[in-house]
Amino acid sequence: MLRYTFRKLLYGLIVMGGVVVVVFVLFNILPGDPARMTMGQRADVQSLEAVRKEFGLDRPRHVQFLLYVNDLSPLSWHEDTPANREKYRYIRLFKADEHALALKWPYLRSSYQTRRDVTAILAETVPNTFILAATAMIFATLIGIFLGVLSAVYKDTWIDRLANSFAILGISAPSFFAGIIIAWIFGFLLSDVTGLSMSGSLYSYDPFRGEVLTLRNLWLPMITLGLRPLAIIVQLTRSAMLDVLAQDYIRTARAKGLGRSAIIYKHALKNALNPVITAISGWFASLLAGSFFVEYIFGYNGLGRTTVTALEMSDFPVVMGSILFIAFVFVVINIIVDMLYAVVDPRVKLS
C-alpha cells in the first residue's frame, strides 16, 4: 500500500512537471505584449521597460522558465532579503552568502493588471467554483444513478427509452449551448414563474446587509454544468446494472427469495458502482474546467469567469495559476479514487 501510494505520488509529480512546461511554453508563444496590455497603448518606452523588468519579462526565455519553476517549487533557492521573505513567506533551511534554501508554498506570482498575488485571487474565486461543481456533481450523481437503475430494471420499456433519450440529449448538447438555452428559457421567458434570473453570483451585494448568499443564482449554472455528467452516469449505471443483474449470484439471491429492493440496492448496485465512481471522480475535476464557459454565460463569480476575464486582458499569471490549480486537482482526485477502489470493491488489489 505504501509503495503504491509513493508510486502514484511520483507519477503525479511527473504529470505536474509536464503541465508546468506546457503551460509556460504555451503562454510565452502567444501574441501580445503583457507590458503593453498593462500600461495601455499610449505608454512610453521607459514605462514599458520598467514593467517588463518588474515581472522579469526582459530576461531570456530559459531564465524566465527556471525562475518560474523556482517560484513554483516548494523547495527553492532565493536571495535572502526582507522583501523576498515577505513575498514568498518561506522557512529558511540553509543560507549561503546572500541566498537561502527555503521551504515554502508554491508561489504563483502576481497579476499583471492588479499586482495582487494570484494565490489570493484564486482563494476568492475557487470556493464559489467548488460549490458550483460539487452541487452539479451531487445533482448529476443522484439523478443519474436513479435513472440508470430504473432504466436497467425496466429494460426495453418506455422508462428505459425515455432515460436513454435524455442521456443522449445531455451528451450531445455542449455546456455553452445548453447554458444559453437554459438561461433564456428559465431565466428570461419563465423568470416570473421560476423566480430565477439569467445571471448572478453566489453572493450579491445589499447596500444595508453587505454580501448576501443568493442560492437562487446557483440553480441554473448547477443544472447546466451537471447535464453532461448526469447523462454519462445514466448510461454507465444502466450498463453496469444490466451486467451485474445477469450474474449467477443475483439469480441465486432471487432463488433464495430475497426481495427485489434488497437484490437491486444491496447486491447489484453496490457491485455496479466502480465505473460510476470513475466517472464521478473524473467529471468532478472536469467540471472545474468546464465551469469556465458556464460561469461566463451566467455571470457567476468563480474561477472560470476570473480566468476568462484574465485571458482577455493577457493577464497570464492568473490564467497559468488557474490551469496549474485545476491540473493539481485532477492529479489529487485520481490518486484518491484509486484508493477508493479497494474500499468499494475488495476484489481490487493495490500493488
Residue frames as qw, qx, qy, qz and C-alpha x, y, z in Angstrom:
[[0.000, 0.885, 0.465, 0.000, 0.00, 0.00, 0.00],
 [0.298, -0.818, 0.101, 0.482, 2.78, 2.43, 0.95],
 [0.415, -0.187, 0.601, 0.657, 4.80, 1.57, -2.16],
 [0.250, 0.590, 0.682, 0.351, 1.70, 2.01, -4.34],
 [0.091, -0.939, -0.278, 0.182, 0.97, 5.41, -2.79],
 [0.371, -0.633, 0.317, 0.601, 4.57, 6.54, -3.29],
 [0.393, 0.103, 0.689, 0.600, 4.49, 5.45, -6.94],
 [0.139, 0.777, 0.582, 0.194, 1.22, 7.30, -7.58],
 [0.209, -0.908, -0.060, 0.357, 2.62, 10.45, -5.96],
 [0.420, -0.374, 0.505, 0.655, 5.73, 10.18, -8.13],
 [0.306, 0.420, 0.702, 0.488, 3.57, 9.85, -11.25],
 [0.025, -0.905, -0.420, 0.065, 1.56, 12.85, -10.08],
 [0.313, -0.751, 0.181, 0.552, 4.73, 14.94, -9.73],
 [0.391, -0.053, 0.647, 0.652, 5.83, 13.94, -13.24],
 [0.181, 0.679, 0.652, 0.284, 2.42, 14.92, -14.65],
 [0.148, -0.933, -0.206, 0.255, 2.52, 18.28, -12.86],
 [0.405, -0.505, 0.386, 0.657, 6.03, 18.87, -14.16],
 [0.329, 0.259, 0.697, 0.582, 4.82, 18.26, -17.71],
 [0.033, 0.850, 0.522, 0.069, 1.88, 20.61, -17.19],
 [0.293, -0.811, 0.029, 0.505, 4.21, 23.35, -15.93],
 [0.379, -0.219, 0.558, 0.705, 6.39, 23.03, -19.06],
 [0.210, 0.501, 0.714, 0.442, 3.41, 23.05, -21.45],
 [0.094, -0.899, -0.409, 0.126, 1.72, 25.99, -19.71],
 [0.325, -0.697, 0.169, 0.617, 4.88, 28.09, -19.65],
 [0.327, -0.043, 0.641, 0.693, 5.71, 27.41, -23.31],
 [0.148, 0.640, 0.707, 0.263, 2.11, 27.99, -24.42],
 [0.104, -0.936, -0.310, 0.126, 1.72, 31.35, -22.74],
 [0.338, -0.665, 0.278, 0.605, 5.12, 32.57, -23.83],
 [0.296, 0.040, 0.676, 0.674, 4.49, 31.99, -27.54],
 [0.176, 0.761, 0.623, -0.041, 1.07, 33.68, -27.59],
 [0.292, 0.502, 0.172, 0.795, 0.95, 37.00, -29.45],
 [0.335, -0.867, -0.226, -0.292, 0.61, 40.18, -27.42],
 [0.373, 0.366, -0.476, 0.708, 2.77, 42.15, -25.05],
 [0.480, -0.600, -0.612, 0.185, 1.69, 41.86, -21.39],
 [0.332, -0.326, -0.181, 0.867, 3.51, 45.08, -20.57],
 [0.087, -0.130, -0.370, -0.916, 1.59, 46.92, -23.30],
 [0.434, -0.503, -0.675, -0.321, -1.70, 45.41, -22.09],
 [0.487, -0.516, -0.513, 0.483, -0.90, 46.55, -18.56],
 [0.250, -0.386, -0.062, 0.886, 0.19, 50.10, -19.34],
 [0.424, 0.764, 0.326, -0.363, -2.06, 50.81, -22.33],
 [0.718, 0.505, 0.296, 0.376, -1.34, 51.61, -25.96],
 [0.185, 0.925, -0.042, 0.329, -0.05, 55.12, -25.22],
 [0.721, -0.642, 0.125, 0.231, 2.61, 54.07, -22.71],
 [0.257, 0.862, -0.433, -0.054, 6.14, 55.34, -23.38],
 [0.758, 0.327, -0.548, 0.130, 9.16, 53.11, -23.88],
 [0.081, 0.420, -0.678, 0.598, 10.58, 53.77, -20.40],
 [0.651, -0.188, 0.360, -0.642, 7.33, 52.73, -18.68],
 [0.928, 0.178, -0.217, -0.245, 7.11, 49.55, -20.75],
 [0.571, 0.404, -0.637, 0.324, 10.70, 48.62, -19.92],
 [0.217, -0.382, 0.602, -0.667, 10.05, 49.23, -16.22],
 [0.836, -0.063, 0.179, -0.515, 7.05, 46.88, -16.28],
 [0.867, 0.303, -0.395, -0.021, 8.99, 44.22, -18.17],
 [0.308, 0.437, -0.682, 0.499, 11.78, 44.44, -15.61],
 [0.501, -0.318, 0.433, -0.679, 9.29, 44.27, -12.71],
 [0.910, 0.025, 0.208, -0.358, 7.83, 40.99, -13.95],
 [0.549, -0.376, 0.695, 0.273, 11.09, 39.57, -15.33],
 [0.740, 0.572, 0.345, -0.073, 9.89, 39.75, -18.93],
 [0.274, 0.890, -0.342, -0.125, 13.17, 41.32, -20.07],
 [0.428, -0.498, 0.750, 0.080, 15.17, 38.15, -19.38],
 [0.304, 0.251, -0.818, -0.418, 15.85, 35.28, -21.81],
 [0.780, -0.171, -0.284, -0.531, 13.11, 32.66, -22.05],
 [0.755, -0.018, -0.630, 0.178, 15.13, 29.87, -20.46],
 [0.185, 0.133, -0.547, 0.806, 15.98, 32.10, -17.49],
 [0.513, -0.196, 0.035, -0.835, 12.31, 33.03, -17.12],
 [0.829, -0.114, -0.476, -0.273, 11.39, 29.34, -17.11],
 [0.583, 0.037, -0.657, 0.477, 13.96, 28.44, -14.45],
 [0.069, -0.148, 0.394, -0.905, 12.81, 31.32, -12.25],
 [0.666, -0.175, -0.181, -0.702, 9.18, 30.26, -12.74],
 [0.805, -0.090, -0.587, 0.012, 9.96, 26.67, -11.71],
 [0.359, 0.108, -0.587, 0.717, 11.89, 28.02, -8.71],
 [0.343, -0.195, 0.184, -0.900, 8.84, 30.05, -7.67],
 [0.795, -0.138, -0.306, -0.504, 6.53, 27.04, -8.02],
 [0.673, 0.082, -0.701, 0.222, 8.80, 24.56, -6.25],
 [0.649, -0.730, -0.174, -0.122, 8.14, 24.05, -2.51],
 [0.718, -0.476, 0.155, 0.482, 11.92, 23.68, -2.06],
 [0.496, 0.798, 0.140, 0.312, 13.56, 26.66, -3.75],
 [0.618, -0.164, -0.049, 0.767, 16.61, 28.91, -3.82],
 [0.066, 0.918, 0.296, 0.255, 16.10, 32.65, -3.23],
 [0.296, 0.442, -0.286, 0.797, 18.02, 35.77, -2.40],
 [0.453, -0.523, -0.649, 0.314, 17.55, 36.12, 1.35],
 [0.067, 0.234, -0.050, 0.969, 16.19, 39.68, 1.63],
 [0.226, 0.267, 0.604, -0.716, 13.35, 41.16, 3.72],
 [0.522, 0.319, -0.192, -0.767, 11.38, 41.76, 0.52],
 [0.517, 0.150, -0.795, -0.280, 11.67, 38.11, -0.55],
 [0.091, -0.091, -0.892, 0.434, 10.83, 36.86, 2.93],
 [0.376, 0.330, 0.365, -0.785, 7.64, 38.91, 2.80],
 [0.525, 0.351, -0.425, -0.649, 6.93, 37.91, -0.79],
 [0.571, 0.144, -0.789, -0.177, 7.46, 34.15, -0.51],
 [0.675, -0.490, 0.253, -0.490, 6.82, 33.65, 3.24],
 [0.810, 0.225, -0.539, 0.046, 9.37, 30.88, 3.32],
 [0.770, -0.612, 0.180, 0.024, 11.10, 28.91, 6.06],
 [0.313, 0.775, -0.549, 0.018, 14.88, 29.22, 5.68],
 [0.989, -0.147, -0.016, 0.028, 16.61, 25.83, 5.75],
 [0.762, -0.171, 0.155, 0.605, 20.15, 26.78, 4.74],
 [0.160, 0.976, 0.008, -0.149, 21.89, 30.07, 3.98],
 [0.745, -0.024, 0.243, 0.621, 24.93, 30.66, 1.79],
 [0.253, 0.047, 0.150, 0.954, 26.14, 34.23, 1.39],
 [0.284, 0.097, 0.051, -0.953, 23.18, 36.29, 0.17],
 [0.626, -0.023, -0.534, -0.568, 20.97, 33.33, -0.80],
 [0.442, -0.198, 0.731, -0.481, 18.98, 30.74, 1.11],
 [0.284, -0.109, -0.907, -0.291, 17.49, 27.30, 0.51],
 [0.379, -0.052, 0.335, -0.861, 13.85, 27.77, 1.52],
 [0.002, 0.317, 0.948, 0.037, 10.73, 25.71, 2.18],
 [0.260, 0.240, 0.123, -0.927, 7.52, 27.43, 1.09],
 [0.597, 0.506, 0.573, -0.243, 4.12, 27.10, -0.58],
 [0.495, 0.312, 0.519, 0.623, 4.22, 27.28, -4.40],
 [0.005, 0.599, 0.105, -0.794, 4.27, 30.93, -5.43],
 [0.504, 0.558, 0.624, 0.214, 2.02, 31.67, -8.44],
 [0.313, 0.108, 0.160, 0.930, 3.35, 35.23, -8.82],
 [0.119, 0.537, 0.405, -0.731, 1.20, 38.35, -9.10],
 [0.475, 0.701, 0.531, 0.032, -1.34, 39.67, -11.56],
 [0.418, 0.194, 0.262, 0.848, -0.12, 41.94, -14.36],
 [0.098, -0.660, -0.406, -0.624, -3.24, 44.08, -14.06],
 [0.519, -0.785, -0.178, -0.288, -3.87, 44.42, -10.33],
 [0.226, 0.585, -0.638, 0.446, -0.44, 43.49, -8.87],
 [0.733, -0.395, 0.316, -0.454, -2.31, 41.21, -6.45],
 [0.232, -0.325, 0.917, 0.006, -0.99, 37.80, -5.51],
 [0.533, 0.047, -0.650, -0.540, -2.51, 35.17, -7.82],
 [0.300, -0.149, -0.907, 0.255, -2.98, 32.84, -4.85],
 [0.129, 0.297, 0.490, -0.809, -5.15, 35.48, -3.16],
 [0.465, 0.215, -0.294, -0.807, -7.21, 35.94, -6.34],
 [0.504, -0.009, -0.829, -0.241, -7.78, 32.18, -6.63],
 [0.145, -0.164, -0.822, 0.526, -8.64, 31.95, -2.93],
 [0.321, 0.253, 0.241, -0.880, -11.53, 34.36, -3.51],
 [0.609, 0.278, -0.319, -0.670, -12.99, 32.56, -6.53],
 [0.316, 0.168, -0.931, -0.072, -12.15, 28.86, -6.10],
 [0.197, 0.150, 0.819, -0.517, -14.65, 28.30, -3.22],
 [0.557, 0.402, 0.126, -0.716, -17.51, 29.55, -5.43],
 [0.558, 0.385, -0.622, -0.392, -16.46, 27.24, -8.25],
 [0.109, 0.115, -0.964, 0.213, -16.07, 24.31, -5.85],
 [0.403, 0.257, 0.596, -0.645, -19.61, 24.91, -4.59],
 [0.620, 0.454, -0.181, -0.614, -20.90, 25.04, -8.17],
 [0.447, 0.348, -0.804, -0.179, -19.00, 21.90, -9.21],
 [0.052, -0.044, 0.922, -0.382, -19.94, 19.97, -6.04],
 [0.513, 0.317, 0.449, -0.659, -23.65, 20.78, -6.28],
 [0.618, 0.459, -0.379, -0.513, -23.65, 19.97, -10.02],
 [0.312, 0.279, -0.908, -0.006, -21.94, 16.64, -9.29],
 [0.249, 0.095, 0.808, -0.525, -24.38, 15.81, -6.48],
 [0.605, 0.413, 0.124, -0.670, -27.30, 16.66, -8.76],
 [0.568, 0.444, -0.595, -0.354, -25.85, 14.56, -11.60],
 [0.121, 0.221, -0.950, 0.183, -24.98, 11.62, -9.34],
 [0.378, 0.164, 0.707, -0.575, -28.31, 11.34, -7.54],
 [0.662, 0.476, 0.072, -0.575, -30.48, 11.78, -10.62],
 [0.453, 0.522, -0.663, -0.288, -28.13, 9.80, -12.86],
 [0.007, -0.156, 0.971, -0.181, -27.90, 6.72, -10.63],
 [0.487, 0.281, 0.586, -0.584, -31.66, 6.79, -10.04],
 [0.653, 0.540, -0.124, -0.517, -32.44, 6.98, -13.76],
 [0.315, 0.473, -0.809, -0.150, -29.78, 4.40, -14.60],
 [0.211, -0.027, 0.926, -0.311, -31.20, 1.88, -12.12],
 [0.590, 0.423, 0.381, -0.572, -34.73, 2.49, -13.38],
 [0.540, 0.582, -0.417, -0.443, -33.56, 2.09, -16.97],
 [0.180, 0.329, -0.927, -0.017, -31.86, -1.25, -16.18],
 [0.317, 0.115, 0.835, -0.435, -34.69, -2.65, -14.07],
 [0.578, 0.581, 0.416, -0.394, -37.34, -1.67, -16.63],
 [0.231, -0.325, 0.662, 0.635, -35.26, -2.58, -19.69],
 [0.038, 0.169, 0.776, 0.607, -36.92, -2.13, -23.10],
 [0.007, -0.731, -0.664, 0.158, -39.90, -0.26, -21.62],
 [0.169, 0.873, 0.206, 0.407, -40.90, 3.37, -22.12],
 [0.495, -0.853, 0.107, 0.128, -38.97, 4.26, -18.95],
 [0.735, -0.211, 0.386, 0.516, -35.79, 2.80, -20.46],
 [0.476, 0.540, 0.400, 0.567, -36.31, 4.60, -23.77],
 [0.100, -0.961, -0.150, -0.209, -37.06, 7.91, -22.05],
 [0.602, -0.715, 0.214, 0.282, -33.96, 7.67, -19.83],
 [0.690, 0.012, 0.433, 0.580, -31.76, 6.80, -22.84],
 [0.305, 0.762, 0.344, 0.456, -33.20, 9.67, -24.88],
 [0.302, -0.953, -0.001, -0.024, -32.47, 12.08, -22.03],
 [0.703, -0.473, 0.327, 0.420, -28.91, 10.73, -21.75],
 [0.603, 0.332, 0.429, 0.584, -28.27, 11.13, -25.48],
 [0.080, 0.911, 0.230, 0.332, -29.60, 14.69, -25.38],
 [0.493, -0.853, 0.106, 0.131, -27.42, 15.54, -22.39],
 [0.711, -0.238, 0.397, 0.529, -24.26, 14.19, -24.05],
 [0.504, 0.520, 0.445, 0.526, -24.99, 15.87, -27.38],
 [0.007, -0.951, -0.184, -0.249, -25.57, 19.38, -26.05],
 [0.527, 0.260, -0.336, 0.736, -22.35, 21.32, -25.28],
 [0.333, -0.534, -0.546, 0.554, -22.40, 23.17, -21.97],
 [0.071, -0.246, 0.041, 0.966, -22.15, 26.63, -23.53],
 [0.282, -0.200, -0.600, -0.721, -25.11, 25.92, -25.84],
 [0.440, -0.495, -0.749, 0.022, -27.19, 24.30, -23.07],
 [0.291, -0.388, -0.391, 0.782, -26.36, 27.24, -20.80],
 [0.102, 0.042, -0.232, -0.966, -27.67, 29.78, -23.30],
 [0.424, -0.318, -0.686, -0.498, -30.91, 27.81, -23.84],
 [0.472, -0.472, -0.685, 0.292, -31.47, 27.21, -20.10],
 [0.192, -0.290, -0.228, 0.909, -30.74, 30.86, -19.26],
 [0.202, -0.071, -0.377, -0.901, -33.12, 32.08, -21.97],
 [0.489, -0.378, -0.702, -0.355, -36.00, 29.74, -21.03],
 [0.579, -0.539, -0.573, 0.213, -35.83, 29.66, -17.23],
 [0.402, -0.379, -0.212, 0.806, -34.08, 32.95, -16.56],
 [0.050, 0.105, -0.226, -0.967, -35.89, 35.10, -19.10],
 [0.407, -0.233, -0.608, -0.640, -39.09, 33.62, -20.56],
 [0.660, -0.482, -0.564, -0.122, -40.22, 31.90, -17.33],
 [0.306, 0.244, -0.496, 0.775, -38.47, 34.19, -14.85],
 [0.458, -0.363, 0.108, -0.804, -41.78, 35.27, -13.30],
 [0.906, -0.203, -0.250, -0.273, -42.62, 31.61, -12.60],
 [0.838, 0.041, -0.398, 0.370, -39.18, 30.33, -11.58],
 [0.409, -0.910, 0.006, 0.069, -38.01, 33.46, -9.77],
 [0.746, -0.234, 0.284, 0.555, -34.58, 32.98, -11.39],
 [0.217, 0.896, -0.138, -0.362, -32.51, 35.45, -13.40],
 [0.827, 0.536, -0.134, 0.102, -30.24, 34.95, -16.38],
 [0.563, 0.421, -0.437, 0.561, -27.12, 35.99, -14.48],
 [0.489, -0.772, 0.132, -0.385, -25.92, 36.46, -10.94],
 [0.335, 0.439, -0.757, 0.349, -23.23, 35.41, -8.49],
 [0.571, -0.309, -0.741, 0.173, -23.45, 33.20, -5.44],
 [0.302, -0.540, -0.414, 0.668, -23.05, 36.32, -3.29],
 [0.166, 0.734, 0.353, 0.557, -24.89, 39.51, -4.14],
 [0.275, 0.019, -0.339, 0.899, -24.34, 42.93, -2.58],
 [0.226, -0.789, -0.556, -0.131, -27.05, 44.51, -0.46],
 [0.169, 0.652, -0.151, 0.723, -26.49, 48.19, 0.48],
 [0.545, -0.648, 0.167, -0.505, -27.76, 47.54, 4.01],
 [0.911, -0.337, 0.223, -0.079, -26.53, 44.00, 4.75],
 [0.155, -0.648, 0.685, 0.295, -23.40, 43.82, 2.59],
 [0.310, 0.245, -0.851, -0.346, -22.68, 40.48, 0.88],
 [0.721, -0.013, 0.401, -0.565, -25.70, 38.18, 0.93],
 [0.269, -0.089, 0.937, 0.206, -25.77, 34.48, -0.03],
 [0.601, 0.363, -0.047, -0.711, -28.06, 34.19, -3.08],
 [0.488, -0.098, 0.865, 0.065, -28.68, 30.49, -3.65],
 [0.658, 0.594, 0.389, -0.251, -31.20, 31.04, -6.45],
 [0.336, 0.813, -0.387, -0.275, -28.32, 32.18, -8.68],
 [0.281, -0.422, 0.858, 0.081, -26.79, 28.71, -8.25],
 [0.735, 0.239, 0.571, -0.275, -29.66, 26.69, -9.75],
 [0.703, 0.683, -0.002, -0.198, -29.30, 27.39, -13.46],
 [0.280, 0.711, -0.644, -0.011, -25.49, 27.09, -13.72],
 [0.462, -0.294, 0.808, -0.218, -25.64, 23.98, -11.50],
 [0.794, 0.341, 0.449, -0.228, -28.14, 22.24, -13.81],
 [0.578, 0.768, -0.241, -0.135, -26.24, 23.32, -16.93],
 [0.046, 0.665, -0.741, 0.080, -22.91, 22.07, -15.58],
 [0.507, -0.189, 0.799, -0.260, -24.42, 18.80, -14.36],
 [0.794, 0.387, 0.034, -0.467, -26.20, 17.78, -17.57],
 [0.603, 0.526, -0.592, -0.097, -23.30, 16.03, -19.30],
 [0.027, 0.309, -0.896, 0.317, -22.04, 14.05, -16.27],
 [0.633, 0.086, 0.492, -0.591, -25.66, 13.14, -15.50],
 [0.801, 0.423, -0.196, -0.376, -26.07, 11.67, -18.98],
 [0.415, 0.470, -0.773, 0.097, -22.81, 9.69, -18.65],
 [0.236, -0.208, 0.805, -0.504, -23.79, 8.37, -15.22],
 [0.775, 0.191, 0.216, -0.563, -27.21, 7.24, -16.51],
 [0.782, 0.438, -0.398, -0.196, -25.61, 5.18, -19.27],
 [0.260, 0.438, -0.810, 0.291, -22.81, 3.77, -17.09],
 [0.441, -0.135, 0.667, -0.586, -25.21, 2.82, -14.30],
 [0.837, 0.259, 0.044, -0.479, -27.59, 1.16, -16.74],
 [0.679, 0.469, -0.563, -0.045, -24.81, -0.82, -18.44],
 [0.095, 0.375, -0.822, 0.419, -23.19, -1.89, -15.16],
 [0.585, -0.050, 0.522, -0.619, -26.52, -2.85, -13.59],
 [0.859, 0.305, -0.156, -0.379, -27.53, -4.96, -16.60],
 [0.531, 0.446, -0.708, 0.137, -24.20, -6.77, -16.41],
 [0.116, -0.268, 0.779, -0.555, -24.48, -7.39, -12.66],
 [0.704, 0.049, 0.305, -0.640, -28.14, -8.45, -12.80],
 [0.841, 0.324, -0.351, -0.254, -27.14, -11.21, -15.24],
 [0.139, 0.499, -0.814, 0.265, -24.59, -12.70, -12.81],
 [0.573, -0.148, -0.805, -0.043, -25.09, -16.10, -11.14],
 [0.218, -0.156, -0.686, 0.676, -25.13, -14.75, -7.57],
 [0.358, 0.049, 0.054, -0.931, -28.08, -12.48, -8.45],
 [0.669, -0.065, -0.569, -0.473, -30.01, -15.48, -9.73],
 [0.480, -0.108, -0.799, 0.345, -29.09, -17.32, -6.54],
 [0.048, 0.080, 0.435, -0.896, -30.38, -14.40, -4.46],
 [0.561, -0.009, -0.226, -0.796, -33.64, -14.48, -6.37],
 [0.656, -0.061, -0.736, -0.155, -33.91, -18.25, -5.85],
 [0.306, -0.101, -0.733, 0.599, -33.46, -17.75, -2.09],
 [0.164, -0.744, -0.642, -0.085, -36.49, -15.50, -2.09],
 [0.298, -0.338, -0.166, 0.877, -34.78, -12.16, -1.40],
 [0.258, 0.813, 0.402, -0.333, -36.93, -9.11, -2.08],
 [0.593, 0.657, 0.232, 0.403, -36.49, -7.14, -5.28],
 [0.060, -0.969, 0.124, -0.207, -35.32, -4.00, -3.49],
 [0.673, -0.608, 0.399, 0.137, -32.70, -5.93, -1.50],
 [0.812, 0.175, 0.400, 0.388, -31.36, -7.56, -4.66],
 [0.425, 0.798, 0.166, 0.394, -31.18, -4.30, -6.59],
 [0.074, -0.925, 0.167, -0.334, -29.82, -1.91, -3.97],
 [0.657, -0.642, 0.393, -0.031, -27.89, -4.19, -1.59],
 [0.796, -0.107, 0.521, 0.290, -26.31, -6.66, -4.00],
 [0.638, 0.552, 0.372, 0.387, -26.46, -5.37, -7.58],
 [0.132, 0.969, 0.033, 0.205, -25.97, -1.61, -7.20],
 [0.526, -0.768, 0.325, 0.163, -23.01, -1.89, -4.82],
 [0.705, -0.140, 0.554, 0.420, -21.10, -4.08, -7.25],
 [0.506, 0.651, 0.417, 0.381, -22.02, -1.85, -10.20],
 [0.145, -0.969, -0.098, 0.175, -20.62, 1.33, -8.69],
 [0.648, -0.333, 0.295, 0.619, -16.97, 1.05, -9.81],
 [0.387, 0.361, 0.437, 0.727, -17.41, 2.58, -13.30],
 [0.134, -0.886, -0.363, -0.254, -19.77, 5.16, -11.81],
 [0.546, -0.748, 0.009, 0.378, -17.17, 6.18, -9.22],
 [0.566, -0.042, 0.369, 0.736, -14.61, 6.56, -12.01],
 [0.166, 0.645, 0.461, 0.586, -16.99, 8.82, -13.93],
 [0.342, -0.901, -0.267, -0.010, -17.85, 10.87, -10.85],
 [0.605, -0.564, 0.122, 0.549, -14.20, 11.43, -9.94],
 [0.466, 0.113, 0.435, 0.762, -13.16, 12.32, -13.46],
 [0.045, 0.725, 0.487, 0.485, -16.15, 14.55, -14.04],
 [0.394, -0.855, -0.239, 0.238, -15.74, 16.46, -10.79],
 [0.476, -0.427, 0.256, 0.725, -12.28, 17.58, -11.85],
 [0.285, 0.315, 0.586, 0.690, -13.56, 18.22, -15.37],
 [0.089, -0.847, -0.515, -0.097, -16.37, 20.37, -14.03],
 [0.378, -0.714, -0.013, 0.589, -13.80, 22.80, -12.62],
 [0.264, -0.171, 0.515, 0.797, -12.50, 23.28, -16.16],
 [0.065, 0.481, 0.756, 0.440, -15.96, 23.06, -17.72],
 [0.149, -0.779, -0.486, 0.369, -17.22, 25.81, -15.44],
 [0.301, -0.221, 0.199, 0.906, -15.27, 28.40, -17.45],
 [0.092, -0.233, -0.534, -0.807, -17.94, 28.99, -20.09],
 [0.352, -0.611, -0.704, -0.086, -20.88, 28.26, -17.78],
 [0.360, -0.594, -0.327, 0.641, -19.73, 30.86, -15.26],
 [0.148, -0.140, 0.274, 0.940, -19.13, 33.36, -18.04],
 [0.173, -0.404, -0.683, -0.584, -22.62, 32.83, -19.52],
 [0.442, -0.692, -0.568, -0.059, -24.41, 33.17, -16.16],
 [0.017, 0.773, -0.200, 0.602, -22.15, 35.91, -14.76],
 [0.846, -0.512, -0.146, 0.009, -21.23, 33.62, -11.87],
 [0.021, 0.865, -0.460, 0.199, -18.19, 34.88, -9.97],
 [0.926, -0.278, 0.249, 0.057, -15.88, 31.87, -9.89],
 [0.543, -0.423, 0.533, 0.493, -12.57, 30.52, -11.13],
 [0.543, 0.395, 0.622, 0.402, -13.82, 30.13, -14.70],
 [0.171, 0.939, 0.273, 0.123, -15.09, 33.67, -15.12],
 [0.354, -0.854, 0.247, 0.291, -11.93, 35.07, -13.49],
 [0.609, -0.195, 0.596, 0.486, -9.72, 33.03, -15.84],
 [0.458, 0.610, 0.535, 0.364, -11.61, 34.02, -19.00],
 [0.018, -0.995, -0.101, 0.014, -11.50, 37.69, -17.98],
 [0.479, -0.687, 0.398, 0.374, -7.77, 37.42, -17.25],
 [0.624, 0.115, 0.611, 0.474, -7.16, 35.77, -20.63],
 [0.319, 0.841, 0.379, 0.218, -8.98, 38.61, -22.41],
 [0.124, -0.984, 0.129, -0.005, -6.63, 41.09, -20.69],
 [0.703, 0.472, -0.441, 0.297, -3.49, 38.97, -21.27],
 [0.423, -0.681, 0.452, -0.391, -3.10, 38.62, -17.52],
 [0.725, 0.261, -0.634, -0.071, -1.11, 35.41, -17.96],
 [0.081, 0.270, -0.818, 0.502, -0.05, 34.75, -14.33],
 [0.587, 0.007, 0.427, -0.688, -3.73, 34.44, -13.31],
 [0.837, 0.287, -0.245, -0.396, -4.51, 32.14, -16.27],
 [0.532, 0.376, -0.743, 0.157, -1.43, 29.99, -15.67],
 [0.163, -0.225, 0.741, -0.612, -2.17, 29.76, -11.96],
 [0.742, 0.087, 0.204, -0.633, -5.75, 28.66, -12.68],
 [0.807, 0.331, -0.443, -0.208, -4.62, 25.94, -15.10],
 [0.328, 0.352, -0.801, 0.356, -1.99, 24.61, -12.70],
 [0.411, -0.146, 0.590, -0.679, -4.54, 24.53, -9.88],
 [0.844, 0.176, -0.001, -0.506, -7.02, 22.55, -11.98],
 [0.680, 0.383, -0.624, 0.016, -4.26, 20.14, -13.07],
 [0.020, 0.317, -0.786, 0.530, -3.33, 19.65, -9.41],
 [0.653, -0.014, 0.382, -0.653, -6.95, 18.86, -8.56],
 [0.837, 0.300, -0.338, -0.308, -7.06, 16.30, -11.39],
 [0.467, 0.379, -0.760, 0.245, -3.95, 14.53, -10.06],
 [0.209, -0.219, 0.703, -0.644, -5.12, 14.51, -6.43],
 [0.758, 0.080, 0.178, -0.622, -8.61, 13.25, -7.29],
 [0.788, 0.322, -0.494, -0.176, -7.22, 10.42, -9.46],
 [0.262, 0.317, -0.816, 0.406, -4.97, 9.27, -6.60],
 [0.425, -0.095, 0.559, -0.706, -7.86, 9.36, -4.13],
 [0.821, 0.184, -0.096, -0.532, -10.13, 7.44, -6.49],
 [0.623, 0.328, -0.709, 0.028, -7.54, 4.69, -6.94],
 [0.000, -0.193, 0.798, -0.570, -7.50, 4.30, -3.15],
 [0.597, 0.041, 0.309, -0.739, -11.31, 4.18, -3.01],
 [0.688, 0.219, -0.574, -0.385, -11.44, 1.27, -5.44],
 [0.378, 0.118, -0.879, 0.265, -10.11, -1.12, -2.81],
 [0.232, 0.046, 0.600, -0.764, -12.71, 0.13, -0.31],
 [0.660, 0.224, -0.006, -0.717, -15.71, -0.19, -2.63],
 [0.923, 0.230, -0.239, -0.195, -14.62, -3.45, -4.27],
 [0.634, -0.596, 0.492, 0.035, -12.38, -5.77, -2.19],
 [0.900, 0.257, 0.285, 0.205, -11.51, -7.67, -5.39],
 [0.427, 0.838, -0.147, 0.307, -9.31, -4.72, -6.43],
 [0.800, -0.413, -0.050, 0.433, -5.77, -5.08, -5.09],
 [0.104, 0.972, -0.212, -0.013, -3.31, -2.24, -4.80],
 [0.894, -0.132, 0.171, 0.393, 0.17, -3.25, -5.90]]
